[in-house]
């Protein structure tokens, strides 16, 4: 049977079976635009305690998680599907009100053209696009009532994840093959282009030039800049978005999401000296999230919930094994506060009216949340600033959520920002 005809038959069978299911979509219970890479089905591997990380994530107030749906794990032999871990992960996360971004990724060797691949092991070589489409149809249809966001591959422009080297034309073919299949089995789905890292707008432009601009709904980038600070390089904030806009100016606009960003508080390949402390990590996480939201990014997800053996990007320390969630870093507390203070908020504008009394490197941005304004302020050196106001008082929350009040004098709030962001809240007029 020709492979394209086989896909059509598969889609028909899946569609008929889905019509017998209750017609409900994933419940979206959390408003926060911030999230975290969780990977509890694909990395931590202890079925009996998967509820522990799910509880930690839910307790953070995050609105989003990103989970790998590894083809090599789900279908190690052709036609032999293993769903147990993924079913439990989806039950746990959706049951706690979390929205899932599912990453459809790395194939078993039997599904690639590379003769040296282990047939049932993971491969980073490009898969047969038609076979990948068949796999995507199975996954998306199984979870369509609870997951509506799907990412096609992880970092296709990264030579670690697309062998023998990144190929935007081959990736465009993959997108163009998979997108109509997902749309057919789950029309409500939104497809993200695989998160781009190292971010290179020329890769995105080539994908667009080869007819795949229509084959995804959301632009997705991974703007790592460590060991630099969030303010020091162009990929965090406005500069990274401007490079995308040069592509979208002719190809057409799309929402921009960040599904990975982060700083490690331990030595890594990106930062062998381990320059960022745990306090730095917590500060950078908040500052980068604010800069990205101010630049127009719709969703911002930290990498990751917990350390792996070889890195310190986690909100939780490794603590000796993958099952231990007893050692949160300062970044976890900062993440909880970020979700409480800015979850569901909309960016309004930079606070250009801030007056510098002493110090320097002040950043200030205004958000609107419900009936309050929330000004997020920090400074690269200890500073004194005046913020004009028509209010008598405001509530100030520090990075860890501790609260105090400030009183206006002569129409200004005097504040003392440093590298650790503060949130200044008052009623909207």
Buried (B, 14 or more C-beta within 10 A) or exposed (E): EEEEEEBEEBBEEBBEEBEEEEEEEBEEEBEBBBBBBBBBBBBBEEEEBBBBBBEBBBEBBBBBBBBBBBBBBBBBEBEEBEBEBBEBBBBBBBBBBBBBBBBBBBBBBBBBEBEEBEBBEBBBBBBBBBBBBBBBBBBBBBBBBBBBBBBBBBBBBBEEBBBEEBBBEBBBBBBBBBBBBBBBBBEEBBBBBBBBBBBBBEBBBBBBBBEBBEBBBBBBBBBBBBBBBBBEBBBBBBEBBEBBBEBBEEBEEBBBBBBBBBBBBBBBEBBEEEBBEBBBBBBBBBBBBBBBBBBBBEBBBBBBBBBBEEBBBBBBBBBEEBBBBEBBBBBBBBBBBBBBBBBBBEBBEEBEEBEEEEBEBBBBBBBBBEEBBBBBBBBBEEBBBBBEBEBEEBBBBBBEBEEEEBEBEEEBBBBBBBBBBBBBBBEEE
